[in-house]
Amino acid sequence: MNAFPERTQGSVVLAGRPATYHTAVCDFKRRLIEVTLHQMRGNRTHTARALGLQRTYLLRLIRELGVAAPPPQQRPRRAIVG
């Protein structure tokens, strides 16, 4: 993958659409969160810590940026011994 956006007829194209500063920053944030989520096996709390963010802010970014987030892992349930 080329790290630099391609130029076509004087305008910069990033992810198939003309790039502005705002769209480039949003694309970078989205990719960074997706990669970190994958590295943390979908654990959003660990992802937030790794990125230096509050968990609630990370969840808001996931929604706002349309991050392709894996579903959170379910904790194994312990049997109730009675």
C-alpha positions in Angstrom: 0.0 0.0 0.0 1.3 3.4 -0.9 1.6 5.7 2.1 1.0 8.8 0.0 -2.3 9.8 -1.5 -2.4 9.7 -5.3 -2.7 12.9 -7.3 -5.1 13.1 -10.2 -5.6 16.3 -12.3 -4.3 18.6 -9.5 -6.5 17.2 -6.7 -5.5 14.7 -4.1 -7.6 11.5 -4.0 -7.7 9.4 -0.8 -9.8 6.3 -0.4 -11.5 6.9 -3.7 -12.7 10.4 -2.9 -11.2 13.9 -3.1 -9.3 14.5 0.1 -9.5 17.5 2.4 -7.6 17.9 5.6 -10.7 16.8 7.5 -11.4 13.7 5.5 -7.7 12.7 5.6 -7.6 13.0 9.4 -10.8 11.0 9.8 -9.5 8.3 7.5 -6.3 8.1 9.5 -8.2 7.9 12.8 -10.5 5.2 11.4 -7.5 3.1 10.2 -5.6 3.6 13.5 -8.6 2.5 15.6 -9.3 -0.5 13.3 -5.7 -1.7 13.5 -5.5 -1.3 17.2 -8.8 -3.0 17.8 -7.6 -6.0 15.7 -4.3 -6.1 17.7 -6.3 -6.1 21.0 -8.6 -8.8 19.7 -11.7 -6.6 19.7 -11.2 -5.5 23.4 -12.3 -1.9 23.4 -11.1 -1.2 26.9 -7.5 -2.3 26.0 -7.7 -0.5 22.7 -8.6 2.8 24.5 -5.7 2.3 26.9 -3.3 1.6 24.0 -4.4 4.8 22.2 -4.4 6.9 25.4 -8.2 7.6 25.1 -11.1 7.3 27.5 -13.2 4.2 26.7 -16.3 6.3 26.2 -14.5 8.6 23.8 -13.3 5.6 21.8 -16.8 4.3 21.6 -18.0 7.6 20.3 -15.2 7.7 17.7 -16.1 4.2 16.6 -19.7 5.3 16.0 -18.9 8.7 14.4 -16.2 7.4 12.1 -18.0 4.2 11.1 -15.1 2.0 12.3 -15.5 -1.6 11.3 -15.2 -2.9 14.8 -15.4 -6.5 15.7 -18.1 -7.4 18.2 -16.8 -7.3 21.8 -15.8 -10.7 23.1 -18.1 -12.4 25.6 -16.8 -13.3 29.0 -17.0 -16.9 29.8 -19.7 -17.5 32.3 -18.9 -19.3 35.5 -21.1 -22.0 36.8 -23.0 -21.2 39.9 -22.1 -23.7 42.6 -24.9 -24.1 45.1 
